[in-house]
Amino acid sequence: MPSRPVAPLWRWTLPLAVGATMVGAWALASATDQFPRGTVPAPAAVARAFVTELRSGRLFDDVVASLYRVSVGFVIACAAAIPAGLALGRFAAARAAFLPWVNFFRTLSPIAWIPFAIIWFGIGDPPAIFLIFLATFFQVTLATLGASAGVPRVYYRVAADLGLSGRQVLLEVTLPAILPQLLVALRVAIGVAWMVVVAAEMIAVRSGLGFLIIDARNALRMDLVVVGMITIGAIGIGLDALFARLARAPMLRWGSER
Amino acid sequence: MTAAATQVPAMTLAGLGFSFGATAVLSNLDLEVYSGEVVACVGPSGCGKSTLLALLGGHLRPTRGTVTPTGASRTIYQDGGLYPWLTVAANVALGVPRTVDDRARAARVADWLARSGLVEFANHYPHQLSGGMRQRVELGRALVADTAVLLLDEPFSALDYQTRLSMRRELAATLAERPRTVVLVTHDIEEAVQLADRVVVLSARPATVRRVLTLPPGRPRAPNAPGVADAEQLILEELGLS
């Protein structure tokens, strides 16, 4: 049996309390020299580095660079994956031919493609965008296929009664019917894309949050590494919240409430 | 006056048969449905009642025989026929033919919402409504099209008893106001006898017509109306349930 929902006030204060406790424990461990020297920076050092990075504008530039790569790769992947998933759902022969390969490539870590990404696209945005595309495309294709297979047949019978054309059925029935389930898949996929961009930036580019971390490590600036980690986590939460909010739109809420 | 009295055929099923692969569902089914009458089809569970309706609605093609004509019709489904991403008003508006201009469409929707007492729910979504309200919206979407034929696939079976009774009355009143040819598929013998001019009893699969009962005029019939109990008894006997 599911437990009672948490009151709105607690929804904010509980995670903040957990975060404060973790930072407190971290500060205490640092102040009492519990960590080997130079391995874990003190919270105060991280806070100072954070302010310095913000003031210099470098942190902002890195965030923009990472978000740009994720956005472009994610949008291109979705633009290709949603029609591909719908086509696989519609045509049994296409499904038989391509589904095993979609599963094959889906299980390959995008990180494994890094050597090819660099050889094919060089250094800069394209290899990172390519890796984001790979991280997203196969997942979203499968999710679209699954969602379209689950559309109740009665919706199509109603559409036939109403005399909707093939295009109208696609735009006015299939797409809205799969949207709630698709949004859940996109929410997962954007999280994976965000993880992959950080990995890609550690190798294939000279900007972005991944590069910030690897560059800081090379300079033994562990305070900056933590600044990068906290920023990545915070943006990850923000992206997740954005998709969660989209799923609560009135025309999509039926997917979770009915 | 029941439309059966006018005897103008609206639909003719001649030697109708349908199979899913090797499984015969309907076999050699002959029936004429007259313009403006309500024909209820009852039969054992799984005998092919919904398949019959799908054939009448043009969603399936007969493997044998013919259904004529297969013109415009609207079907009300047992459950889940509304689009959950559209509001009540938008669902009803979808029923209006696309050839109708926006103003006339809005007027038809507003008229239906007012008559069905759903004005204040116009911007609600189906999952925010009760089962009875949802079926009323389904009915609205089917009726605003103003097609001559309505196909009802166990439309009230998911509703509680009281709501079912009230929905039967609403349907009968709507049909009294604007007669339409209706084929109602139901497992509820009481519903069939209360609403229909004729009741077609189907056999077990592959279904064929076992018996056609003509009921006395006037619908909806009260449970104690003349002929109702006898008709129910006859149907039960035909189904081997008495």
Interface residues (C-beta under 8 A of the other chain):
Chain A: P152 V154 Y155 R157 V158 A160 D161 L162 G163 V173 P176 A177 L179 P250 M251 L252 R253 W254 G255 E257 R258
Chain B: A54 G57 G58 H59 A72 S73 R74 T75 Y77 G80 G81 Y83 P84 W85 L86 L94 G95 P97 R98 Y125 P126 H127
